[in-house]
Amino acid sequence: MIRRRDLLKTGAAAMALLSAGPALAQDYPTKPVHMIVPFAQGGATDQVARLIAAPLEEKLGQPVVVVNQPGAGGAVGLANLARTRADGYTIAIGSDSTLAARPLMSETGYDSDSFQMIARVVEIPSGVAVRADSPWQSLGDLVEALKSERLTYSGSGVASGPHLAMAVFLDQQGVEATFVNSDSNQEGMVKLLSGEVDFLTGGGSNFPAMFSESGESDIRVLGLAAGDRWPFLPEVPTYKEQGFDYLRSQWFGIVAPAGVPEEAVATVSSAVAELVEGEEFRQRLEEFYFNPAYLDPDAMRAQVEEEKEGIRPVLDKIGLLAN
């Protein structure tokens, strides 16, 4: 026979568990969070990770450990994330190219559904540069040259954000150029300055450091694919100012394996939103020429899906779409 006293004990225990549920959820995180960077140290993805890691760990109350896992244009690190336990303690920095384009190109071990989007953090406008002694003074000059010459260009790797930004633009203009691969934007810049390639495609953050305080430089930035003139390079006209209706930004955000607890998603996304709105973090971003650009999980997912469909025909045309 079950005694009334035992029933009361059982009921009290059940109520205790129910009341503890939200408290346990609110305790996240209770141990260090590892942040995978799917590229080597020194590039834009790595810079974003290290900029966000320290202030994020202050918000979370636990260490945020940056782990570089480069390879296959970002596919190695993100494939590793997709196979990681979805408990909120391993996240990664994804981007427009690694989340939207890379899975369409080859067998990566993941697609966009492999991840829970958490928060977009920053973005930078795409741009194009030539050597300072180049005969092309404007983006229009470069496009006209491409109509009669087979020029070469470089950027930070096949199917990187800069490569795809230029591939889309060239396709839009009905012209072609030969892409010369580089492992990083720095390597691409060396190829530009040495004369190995005719122009360089890159995120805007790569260009300001190339100018002296007086504005002198070994490069000329022909245009930035931004809606308005970029504060970090106010003398550089936008594509639209030059008659080209083209906007393209490169962005970086935080993702986790699909199935991660909602509490972890909400906690990290909320912390990122607070950071991006804070003046101190914004000033820190400015030092590296990044624009704060928070998006919540749903908006970030929508952007990935939109860009995935937009880039598919271009990848097919340039021979990078997987069969």
Secondary structure, 3 states (H helix, E strand, C coil): CCCHHHHHHHHHHHHHHHHHHHHHHHCCCCCCEEEEECCCCCCHHHHHHHHHHHHHHHHHCCCEEEEECCCHHHHHHHHHHHCCCCCCCEEEEEEHHHHHHHHHHCCCCCCHHHEEEEEEEEEEEEEEEEECCCCCCCHHHHHHHHCCCCCEEECCCCCCHHHHHHHHHHHHHCCCCEEECCCCHHHHHHHHHHCCCCEEEEEHHHCHHHECCCCCECEEEEEECCCCCCCCCCCCCECHHHCCCCCCEEEEEEEEECCCCHHHHHHHHHHHHHHHHCHHHHHHHHHCCCEEEEECHHHHHHHHHHHHHHHHHHHHHCCCCCC
